Amino acid sequence: MSADSDATRLLAVDLLAGPVTELAAAVREGRVSARVIAEVALARIDAVDPVLNAFTDVTRARALAEADALDAARAAGAALGPLAGVPFAVKNLFDLKGLPTRAGSRINRDRAPAERDATLVERLTAAGAVCVGGLNMGEYAYDFTGENLHDGASRNPHDPAHMSGGSSGGSGSAVGGKLVPLALGSDTNGSIRVPSSFCGIFGLKPTYGRLSRARSFPFVASLDHLGPFARHVGDLAASYDALLGPDADDPALADKPFAPTLPTLDAPGDLKVAVLGGWFARQGTPQAYEAVARAATALGATTTVELPEVERARAAAYLISMAEGAALHAARLRERPGDFDPAVRERLLAGSVLPASWIAKAQIFRRWFRERALELYADWDVLIAPSTPVPAPRGGQTTFVLDGREMLVRPNIGIYTQPISFIGLPVVAAPIPTGERLPIGVQLIAAPWQEEKALRAARVLERAGIAFSPEPAV
């Protein structure tokens, strides 16, 4: 290999570690080819993924073909997109043309290969990003741990003996481990925010109905959100901007105005920020509370506010998730019960026998709880809460102690995230390094359709050196 080739590959390594806007600019300007970026990213995946188990499918041929097409287009004088040459990967519940959409399950492997990419994959590709594969996840997205019975656990990039979080565990592990700068995941009860907290990265759960879910495998239609992960706030904003737009293929997509957020990240003007207390100030560890306190200080948040009946909101979210999930999987539960992870199967079966009156009451309460949350946004732009009660537990750990009580890990990782996704609010999950091996995160929660304010708050924390993605151990 020539010295020029060595230098180009070293440049690619540096660009892959930095902001995606700089990487894309280098590709557009011809300082590095999209082909070299893709090759270096694939080499990193080959070297590190055996440790992290983040990927279930590496789409090597597709990635190199897309990169070559970008280089050919540039050579022909075409203008490249804002994410030109940026590698990305997606949770394997997104359709990728030519692959069966696994959704983390054994059963779905028998599906025919997808004939078309999911809408959000198409949009990143149209912006010039290069798809390098599908990512590990909890079975049918019913998981907070990142442990998959069929594909193995995705592992924490800061200590592979610990959980990545779920259900978008492969997404968190891949971005936190610097295998890709961007990834897509889903969040029903916390599946973007939990891996962001455990893996030390930024994640965006947008407002319910903001981003298209077309050609992605569902879990709970009334709670499912799709969104991006990144190591830098600007990258999160750039990817979110590329994902925006109407889509007739998703009937839940709201007809709401939208504008790019990346140009507004550093806009002047004070954000009115408060801390969520009550439920959100109980049951966590000192690391969770310290992360909130540090974020609050940097954002000038001196007031604590409360949402009423948060515990009831969490219970209602559980009921709706169990019932809708059970209805979705009824045929599979009848025909192939032995092919489910037993832990997932038992929760779905329990959901199938819930009284309809309970679900109706949960939905009525859901409307009431949302109204109480919206009242807070008459005075505040952003509310701060912990993302998880603890840093990542060890892989296979089944219990932890919260507030002096021994509790089950799997259902209780999401105690702070479920009440927020239950009412569809937009959240940026921001990583707060603890000074120890494992990071933790905070939620920056905005009013509906105000993703820009949550992103701006995250940018303030990033600029202050409070929120950042630490270097992985792998």
Secondary structure as UniProt FT lines:
FT   HELIX           3..17
FT   HELIX           20..28
FT   TURN            29..30
FT   HELIX           34..52
FT   STRAND          55..58
FT   HELIX           60..75
FT   TURN            76..77
FT   TURN            82..85
FT   STRAND          87..91
FT   TURN            92..93
FT   TURN            103..104
FT   HELIX           107..110
FT   HELIX           119..126
FT   TURN            127..128
FT   STRAND          130..135
FT   HELIX           139..141
FT   TURN            149..151
FT   TURN            157..158
FT   TURN            160..161
FT   STRAND          162..163
FT   HELIX           169..176
FT   TURN            177..178
FT   STRAND          182..187
FT   TURN            191..192
FT   HELIX           193..199
FT   STRAND          202..205
FT   TURN            208..209
FT   TURN            214..215
FT   TURN            221..223
FT   STRAND          225..230
FT   HELIX           233..243
FT   TURN            248..249
FT   TURN            251..252
FT   HELIX           262..264
FT   TURN            265..266
FT   STRAND          273..276
FT   HELIX           278..281
FT   HELIX           286..299
FT   STRAND          304..305
FT   TURN            308..309
FT   HELIX           310..328
FT   HELIX           330..335
FT   HELIX           337..339
FT   HELIX           342..352
FT   HELIX           356..376
FT   TURN            377..379
FT   STRAND          382..386
FT   TURN            395..396
FT   STRAND          399..402
FT   TURN            403..404
FT   STRAND          405..408
FT   HELIX           409..412
FT   TURN            413..417
FT   HELIX           418..421
FT   TURN            422..424
FT   STRAND          427..432
FT   STRAND          440..446
FT   TURN            448..449
FT   HELIX           451..463
FT   TURN            464..465
//
